[in-house]
Amino acid sequence: MDNLNTYQKKVNNRILKYVDNKKIADYTVFLEKIIQGEIACSSGLNTSSYLVGCARVLKEKRTKRKTVFNTGEILVTEKTDPSNVPIMIRSTAIITNVGGVTSHAAVECRRMKIPCLINTDKATEMIRDQEIILIQMDTDDNEIASVFRMNNPSVKIII
């Protein structure tokens, strides 16, 4: 089994975990693109690395209140509202199914300097809860980001 180690970088008082493009070059054939979304806030995202984290998928409002959300996880939800702010503060990045540049998620993420992808359509369906995902900005278009999963069980991402 191969291990792909991440490195940490402090950006805007948050610890972000990355995999460098040079390190992952041998593994790109094992990456499966799950979704694409618009970048509402790119704080901490760049084209030379993949942001790595554990996804926490929250589908219903009542589930959001009962779920234990660990610091450093990536919040994946339909949309956000003011009741989500305590969870948003602890997240590494936020991915929503709907929303535009003036949506609650986009505005709050710019204010808190958290990377945010909006308008992904089916992120809550495509991303599994507690799955390790990788987020990369596309080099062709700086307004679109892609989310990947490792589809080879013999390669483990260490976060």
C-alpha positions as a Markdown table, in Angstrom:
| # | Residue | x | y | z |
|---|---|---|---|---|
| 1 | Met | 0.0 | 0.0 | 0.0 |
| 2 | Asp | 1.3 | 3.5 | -0.9 |
| 3 | Asn | 0.9 | 6.4 | 1.5 |
| 4 | Leu | 0.4 | 9.9 | 0.2 |
| 5 | Asn | 1.4 | 12.3 | 3.0 |
| 6 | Thr | 0.0 | 15.8 | 3.3 |
| 7 | Tyr | 1.7 | 18.9 | 4.5 |
| 8 | Gln | 0.1 | 21.6 | 6.6 |
| 9 | Lys | 0.1 | 25.3 | 6.0 |
| 10 | Lys | -1.3 | 28.1 | 8.1 |
| 11 | Val | -3.5 | 30.4 | 6.1 |
| 12 | Asn | -5.7 | 33.1 | 7.7 |
| 13 | Asn | -5.3 | 31.5 | 11.2 |
| 14 | Arg | -6.4 | 28.1 | 9.9 |
| 15 | Ile | -4.4 | 24.9 | 9.4 |
| 16 | Leu | -5.0 | 23.7 | 5.8 |
| 17 | Lys | -3.8 | 20.3 | 4.7 |
| 18 | Tyr | -2.3 | 20.0 | 1.2 |
| 19 | Val | -0.9 | 17.5 | -1.3 |
| 20 | Asp | 1.6 | 19.0 | -3.6 |
| 21 | Asn | 1.0 | 18.6 | -7.4 |
| 22 | Lys | 4.5 | 17.1 | -7.7 |
| 23 | Lys | 3.8 | 14.4 | -5.1 |
| 24 | Ile | 0.4 | 13.5 | -6.5 |
| 25 | Ala | 1.6 | 13.4 | -10.2 |
| 26 | Asp | 2.1 | 9.7 | -10.0 |
| 27 | Tyr | -1.4 | 9.2 | -8.6 |
| 28 | Thr | -3.5 | 11.3 | -10.9 |
| 29 | Val | -4.8 | 8.2 | -12.7 |
| 30 | Phe | -6.3 | 7.2 | -9.4 |
| 31 | Leu | -8.2 | 10.4 | -8.9 |
| 32 | Glu | -11.9 | 10.4 | -9.7 |
| 33 | Lys | -13.5 | 13.8 | -10.3 |
| 34 | Ile | -16.7 | 13.9 | -8.3 |
| 35 | Ile | -18.1 | 17.4 | -8.9 |
| 36 | Gln | -17.2 | 20.9 | -10.0 |
| 37 | Gly | -18.4 | 24.2 | -8.5 |
| 38 | Glu | -17.9 | 27.9 | -8.6 |
| 39 | Ile | -15.4 | 29.4 | -6.3 |
| 40 | Ala | -17.0 | 31.9 | -4.0 |
| 41 | Cys | -13.9 | 32.4 | -1.9 |
| 42 | Ser | -10.5 | 31.1 | -2.9 |
| 43 | Ser | -8.7 | 31.8 | 0.4 |
| 44 | Gly | -6.0 | 29.2 | 0.7 |
| 45 | Leu | -6.7 | 27.5 | -2.6 |
| 46 | Asn | -4.1 | 27.7 | -5.3 |
| 47 | Thr | -3.3 | 25.8 | -8.5 |
| 48 | Ser | -0.1 | 24.2 | -7.3 |
| 49 | Ser | -1.7 | 21.9 | -4.7 |
| 50 | Tyr | -4.8 | 20.0 | -3.7 |
| 51 | Leu | -6.6 | 21.0 | -0.4 |
| 52 | Val | -7.3 | 17.8 | 1.5 |
| 53 | Gly | -9.8 | 17.1 | 4.2 |
| 54 | Cys | -12.4 | 14.8 | 5.6 |
| 55 | Ala | -15.9 | 15.6 | 4.3 |
| 56 | Arg | -18.8 | 16.0 | 6.7 |
| 57 | Val | -22.1 | 15.8 | 4.7 |
| 58 | Leu | -25.1 | 17.5 | 6.4 |
| 59 | Lys | -28.3 | 17.0 | 4.5 |
| 60 | Glu | -31.1 | 18.1 | 6.8 |
| 61 | Lys | -31.5 | 20.9 | 9.2 |
| 62 | Arg | -32.3 | 18.7 | 12.2 |
| 63 | Thr | -29.3 | 16.6 | 11.4 |
| 64 | Lys | -27.0 | 19.7 | 11.5 |
| 65 | Arg | -27.9 | 20.4 | 15.1 |
| 66 | Lys | -27.2 | 16.8 | 16.3 |
| 67 | Thr | -24.0 | 16.2 | 14.3 |
| 68 | Val | -20.7 | 16.4 | 15.9 |
| 69 | Phe | -18.5 | 18.5 | 13.6 |
| 70 | Asn | -14.7 | 18.3 | 14.2 |
| 71 | Thr | -12.4 | 21.2 | 13.6 |
| 72 | Gly | -10.7 | 20.9 | 10.2 |
| 73 | Glu | -13.5 | 19.0 | 8.4 |
| 74 | Ile | -14.9 | 20.1 | 5.1 |
| 75 | Leu | -18.6 | 21.1 | 5.4 |
| 76 | Val | -20.8 | 19.7 | 2.5 |
| 77 | Thr | -24.4 | 20.9 | 2.6 |
| 78 | Glu | -27.4 | 21.9 | 0.5 |
| 79 | Lys | -27.0 | 25.6 | 1.6 |
| 80 | Thr | -26.1 | 27.5 | 4.8 |
| 81 | Asp | -28.0 | 29.8 | 7.0 |
| 82 | Pro | -27.1 | 31.8 | 10.2 |
| 83 | Ser | -27.6 | 28.7 | 12.4 |
| 84 | Asn | -24.7 | 27.0 | 10.6 |
| 85 | Val | -22.1 | 29.7 | 11.5 |
| 86 | Pro | -20.7 | 27.8 | 14.6 |
| 87 | Ile | -20.0 | 24.8 | 12.3 |
| 88 | Met | -18.7 | 27.1 | 9.5 |
| 89 | Ile | -16.1 | 28.6 | 11.8 |
| 90 | Arg | -14.6 | 25.2 | 12.5 |
| 91 | Ser | -14.5 | 24.0 | 8.9 |
| 92 | Thr | -11.5 | 24.0 | 6.6 |
| 93 | Ala | -13.7 | 24.6 | 3.5 |
| 94 | Ile | -17.4 | 24.7 | 2.6 |
| 95 | Ile | -19.1 | 23.1 | -0.4 |
| 96 | Thr | -22.8 | 23.8 | -1.1 |
| 97 | Asn | -25.3 | 22.5 | -3.7 |
| 98 | Val | -26.9 | 25.8 | -4.4 |
| 99 | Gly | -26.0 | 29.5 | -4.1 |
| 100 | Gly | -24.5 | 32.4 | -5.9 |
| 101 | Val | -21.8 | 35.0 | -5.0 |
| 102 | Thr | -24.3 | 36.7 | -2.7 |
| 103 | Ser | -25.5 | 33.6 | -1.0 |
| 104 | His | -25.1 | 33.2 | 2.8 |
| 105 | Ala | -22.2 | 30.7 | 2.3 |
| 106 | Ala | -20.3 | 32.9 | -0.1 |
| 107 | Val | -20.6 | 36.0 | 2.0 |
| 108 | Glu | -19.7 | 34.4 | 5.3 |
| 109 | Cys | -16.8 | 32.5 | 3.8 |
| 110 | Arg | -15.3 | 35.7 | 2.3 |
| 111 | Arg | -15.8 | 37.3 | 5.8 |
| 112 | Met | -14.1 | 34.4 | 7.6 |
| 113 | Lys | -11.6 | 33.7 | 4.8 |
| 114 | Ile | -12.6 | 30.1 | 4.3 |
| 115 | Pro | -12.4 | 28.4 | 0.9 |
| 116 | Cys | -15.9 | 27.9 | -0.5 |
| 117 | Leu | -17.4 | 26.2 | -3.5 |
| 118 | Ile | -21.0 | 27.0 | -4.4 |
| 119 | Asn | -23.5 | 25.9 | -7.0 |
| 120 | Thr | -22.2 | 22.3 | -7.3 |
| 121 | Asp | -25.7 | 20.9 | -7.8 |
| 122 | Lys | -25.3 | 17.4 | -6.2 |
| 123 | Ala | -22.4 | 17.6 | -3.7 |
| 124 | Thr | -24.5 | 16.1 | -0.9 |
| 125 | Glu | -25.3 | 13.1 | -3.1 |
| 126 | Met | -21.9 | 12.5 | -4.7 |
| 127 | Ile | -19.7 | 13.0 | -1.6 |
| 128 | Arg | -19.9 | 10.4 | 1.1 |
| 129 | Asp | -19.9 | 11.4 | 4.8 |
| 130 | Gln | -16.4 | 11.2 | 6.3 |
| 131 | Glu | -14.8 | 10.6 | 2.9 |
| 132 | Ile | -11.3 | 12.0 | 2.3 |
| 133 | Ile | -11.6 | 14.5 | -0.6 |
| 134 | Leu | -9.2 | 16.7 | -2.5 |
| 135 | Ile | -10.1 | 20.2 | -3.9 |
| 136 | Gln | -8.2 | 21.7 | -6.7 |
| 137 | Met | -8.7 | 25.0 | -8.6 |
| 138 | Asp | -8.7 | 24.4 | -12.4 |
| 139 | Thr | -5.8 | 26.0 | -14.1 |
| 140 | Asp | -7.8 | 26.9 | -17.2 |
| 141 | Asp | -10.6 | 28.8 | -15.4 |
| 142 | Asn | -9.9 | 30.4 | -12.0 |
| 143 | Glu | -13.7 | 30.6 | -11.2 |
| 144 | Ile | -14.2 | 26.8 | -11.2 |
| 145 | Ala | -12.8 | 24.2 | -8.7 |
| 146 | Ser | -13.0 | 20.5 | -8.9 |
| 147 | Val | -13.4 | 17.9 | -6.1 |
| 148 | Phe | -11.8 | 14.5 | -6.3 |
| 149 | Arg | -11.7 | 11.3 | -4.4 |
| 150 | Met | -9.0 | 8.6 | -4.5 |
| 151 | Asn | -10.5 | 5.6 | -6.2 |
| 152 | Asn | -7.6 | 3.2 | -5.6 |
| 153 | Pro | -7.9 | 1.4 | -2.2 |
| 154 | Ser | -4.1 | 0.7 | -2.2 |
| 155 | Val | -3.3 | 4.4 | -2.0 |
| 156 | Lys | -4.0 | 5.9 | 1.3 |
| 157 | Ile | -4.0 | 9.7 | 1.9 |
| 158 | Ile | -2.5 | 10.5 | 5.3 |
| 159 | Ile | -4.1 | 13.6 | 6.9 |
